[in-house]
Amino acid sequence: MELRVLQYFLAVAREESITRAARVLHLSQPTLSRQLKDLENELGKTLMIRGNKKTTLTEEGRLLQKRAQEILDLTYRAESELRQSDDFVGGDVWVGGGETEGMRFIARSAYSLQTDYPNIHIHLYSGNTADVVEQLEKGLIDFGVGVGAINLDRYNTIRLPVTHTAGLLMRKDSPLASKKAIVPDDLREIPIIAPRNEGVRHAYEKWMGQGFETLNVVASYNLIFNAAFLVEEGMGYALCIDHLINTSENHSLCFVPYKPRMDFTVDVAWKKHQVFSRASTKFLERLQQEIKDR
C-alpha cells in the first residue's frame, strides 16, 4: 500500500463521496476511482459501497480507515523528527492521560518546557488507562499517564506524587449522602454507573470480596465528566475517584469515600527501549525535575 493511496482513501472516507474527495484532492474522478479499486484488489476486500449520493465504508473499510490514519500519523512524526537539524530543539511530544490530578504535572512541565523551547509542541490525548496503554502500544503517544498499576514488564515508569481515593459520586439528596464512608454492602442494591476499565473493576472485586457482576450496573463510562450528568439526573451512583468532579457547597453532587479505603497511584509510562526525539527527551527531563522540585 502506498501512503499516497491511503491519503486518497481517507479523503473519500471523510467526504463520503468520491466526487467531493476528487475535488479536494485535485484529481479527476476516474483517476481516484481507479486508485481505490486497485487498493481493494490489492487487499482482496471491498472497502466501500458506492451509492448514488453517498459512499459508505464496509466493516473492512472502517478498519483500514483507523489503521491508515495511524500509519500516516506515525509517518508524519518520523519525517518531522528526522528533518530537524542537529542544533534545533523542537518538535512534537504526544502525551496520553486519563482523568487525574496527575495531569497537572504534565501541564506544568509542558508550560515550563515551552517557555524555554518555544518550538516544542505538546499534544494531549484523553482516555482511560486502557485507552492510553493502547495508544502507547501502537506508538501513537510518547508518554501515558495512568491511574492504577502499569505493567512494569513492558514499560518504564515514573510515579507521580499524587494519590486518588476511590468512592461513590451521588446527588446530595441521596440516602447515602449523609454517610462518612461507603462499605461494600452499600453497593448491593443501588443502581451503579461503573467504569469500563477492567483493571479498576478487578480492584473493586478485591475490595468487595465478590464478583463485579453482582452489582446492579445500569450504565458504564470511560471518562467520569459525562457520567456525572447521569448522576445529576438521578440515574444512579458512579464508582469513581476523588478530585475530578465539582462537589463544592453550591454543587448538586457529593463524593463519599470507601471504607476500607481504596487508593490508586498515578504513573507516567513509556515503552522500554524507546528511542526518544530530542523534544521528548527534554520533556521527560523537565517532568523529572518538576517532580523533584515539588
ABEGO torsion letter per residue (X at the ends): XBAAAAAAAAAAAAAGBAAAAAAAAGBBAAAAAAAAAAAAAAAGBBABBBBAABBBBBAAAAAAAAAAAAAAAAAAAAAAAAABBAABBBEBBBBBBBBBAAAAAAAAAAAAAAAABAABBBBBBBEBAAAAAAAAAAGABABBBBBEBBBAAABBBBBBBBBBBBBBBBBAABAAAABABBBAAAAAABBBBBBABAAAAAAAAAAAGBBAAABBBABBBABAAAAAAAAAAGAEBBBBBBGABBABAABABBBBBBOBBBBBBBBBBBBBGBBBBAAAAAAAAAAAAAAAAX
